[in-house]
Amino acid sequence: MSKGSEEKEEEEEEEEEEEEEEEEEEEEEEEEEEEEEEEEEEEEEEEEEEEEEEEEEEEEGRRRSSRRFSVFANDCMMVT
């Protein structure tokens, strides 16, 4: 082979390697983005669950207060 064709072949190989590296980097970036999205979704779900729990606790607290008031009102009615 002549020097010119050897150089050309080397350049092509280098270009292919660079393209492969770029593709790998792009794949890694996509994977990282997907992982970040999954983490964000999980965080959102956790926040929603926490909010639901807080709402349930507040509702339970209101029910207890309402029951206590009913008992108190009944006691008052008995006194009169």
DRENPAVEX-505423 format. One line per field, with one value per residue (C-alpha): residue in one letter; residue number from 1; x, y, z. Coordinates in pm, 1 decimal. Example, Ala and Ser with C-alpha at 12.3 -4.5 7.8 and 13.67 -1.06 7.14 Angstrom:
<recs>
aa: [a/s]
i: [1/2]
px: [1230.0/1367.0]
py: [-450.0/-106.0]
pz: [780.0/714.0]
</recs>
This chain:
<recs>
aa: [m/s/k/g/s/e/e/k/e/e/e/e/e/e/e/e/e/e/e/e/e/e/e/e/e/e/e/e/e/e/e/e/e/e/e/e/e/e/e/e/e/e/e/e/e/e/e/e/e/e/e/e/e/e/e/e/e/e/e/e/g/r/r/r/s/s/r/r/f/s/v/f/a/n/d/c/m/m/v/t]
i: [1/2/3/4/5/6/7/8/9/10/11/12/13/14/15/16/17/18/19/20/21/22/23/24/25/26/27/28/29/30/31/32/33/34/35/36/37/38/39/40/41/42/43/44/45/46/47/48/49/50/51/52/53/54/55/56/57/58/59/60/61/62/63/64/65/66/67/68/69/70/71/72/73/74/75/76/77/78/79/80]
px: [0.0/112.6/159.5/-135.7/-381.8/-240.0/-291.5/-639.8/-720.8/-585.9/-793.5/-1106.4/-1036.6/-985.4/-1310.0/-1495.7/-1349.2/-1449.2/-1801.0/-1827.2/-1704.3/-1958.7/-2236.9/-2131.2/-2126.3/-2472.1/-2604.0/-2454.0/-2610.3/-2948.3/-2920.1/-2830.0/-3126.5/-3358.6/-3223.8/-3273.6/-3630.4/-3701.0/-3559.3/-3772.8/-4082.5/-4005.2/-3957.5/-4288.6/-4465.0/-4312.8/-4423.0/-4775.7/-4786.3/-4665.9/-4930.7/-5200.1/-5082.7/-5088.4/-5438.2/-5552.7/-5399.4/-5571.0/-5903.3/-5858.9/-5776.5/-6094.9/-6299.1/-6153.1/-6224.1/-6576.6/-6628.6/-6488.6/-6716.8/-7016.2/-6933.5/-6888.0/-7218.1/-7395.7/-7249.9/-7369.7/-7717.2/-7729.4/-7639.4/-7926.0]
py: [0.0/351.0/608.1/811.0/522.3/427.5/781.6/787.4/457.2/585.1/900.4/695.3/475.0/781.7/932.2/608.0/598.0/960.4/889.0/586.7/791.8/1063.8/806.4/655.3/1000.7/1075.8/744.1/816.8/1162.6/1016.1/757.4/1028.5/1238.0/938.2/867.5/1231.1/1223.1/903.9/1058.5/1369.4/1154.8/956.5/1279.3/1414.1/1091.3/1105.3/1467.3/1378.0/1088.8/1316.3/1573.8/1304.9/1179.7/1533.7/1586.5/1259.1/1357.1/1695.8/1532.6/1283.9/1573.3/1754.1/1439.0/1398.9/1761.9/1725.8/1412.0/1581.8/1875.9/1643.3/1468.3/1804.1/1931.7/1616.4/1656.1/2014.6/1908.7/1652.9/1914.3/2140.6]
pz: [0.0/-63.7/207.8/85.7/118.0/458.9/586.2/443.5/614.3/944.9/914.8/847.3/1148.8/1367.3/1241.2/1315.5/1666.0/1725.0/1601.5/1830.0/2125.7/2047.6/2026.2/2359.1/2518.9/2381.3/2514.8/2856.0/2858.2/2764.4/3040.7/3291.5/3179.4/3214.8/3563.0/3662.1/3530.2/3724.8/4041.0/3992.4/3941.1/4256.3/4453.3/4322.7/4419.3/4767.4/4807.3/4696.9/4943.8/5223.5/5135.5/5134.6/5474.3/5613.0/5477.3/5631.2/5964.9/5951.7/5866.1/6151.0/6385.1/6277.4/6335.6/6684.4/6766.3/6636.1/6848.1/7156.0/7099.5/7057.8/7384.1/7553.8/7409.9/7527.6/7875.2/7882.1/7776.1/8055.7/8313.9/8216.2]
</recs>
